[in-house]
């Protein structure tokens, strides 16, 4: 059964390729949803996938790309239809 998560990533996560890193990791894992920058400097990720795969994705997000520095990651479960997203994209 698919789960939907909203993940807020804090730290040095804007201007370092973090959204593109998240998109690549999500696509490799078969996760759908989106990633976008927030006005306060955080990054928001909405992800749908199997629980085990989402846990793997969260591990990837906590590392980030080479120039990122993640200080905190908060997750909350969302109640979305299982087919809400068809792919994983960078939202602007």
HELIX and SHEET records of a PDB file:
HELIX    1   1 UNK A   18  UNK A   29  1                                  12    
HELIX    2   2 UNK A   51  UNK A   63  1                                  13    
SHEET    1   A 5 UNK A  69  UNK A  78  0                                        
SHEET    2   A 5 UNK A   2  UNK A  12 -1                                        
SHEET    3   A 5 UNK A  43  UNK A  50 -1                                        
SHEET    4   A 5 UNK A  32  UNK A  37 -1                                        
SHEET    5   A 5 UNK A  88  UNK A  90  1                                        
END                                                                             
